[in-house]
Amino acid sequence: MTRHLLEANCKTVHLGGFSPNLEPALTVGSGDRTDIETYSGYDVGENVHPEFLTPEFLDICQNLPPNRKVGTGRRRS
């Protein structure tokens, strides 16, 4: 059994939904264990006091490549 850590960064995060055009960020085997780091609040980051934003989250908000934005990330009413 292998234990994996999938960190949230500009190479692993995608925004707005799922797309078959994205390469898998991680492949695991049967019985493997995974820890997955996530962030939420992409579209409200500009309204939050800076002391609450980690450098990693800011990097994602400012540098996420266009091909990783498969939707707006905003909730529908």
Secondary structure as UniProt FT lines:
FT   STRAND          3..6
FT   TURN            10..12
FT   TURN            20..21
FT   TURN            30..31
FT   STRAND          33..36
FT   HELIX           42..47
FT   HELIX           50..52
FT   HELIX           55..63
FT   HELIX           66..68
//
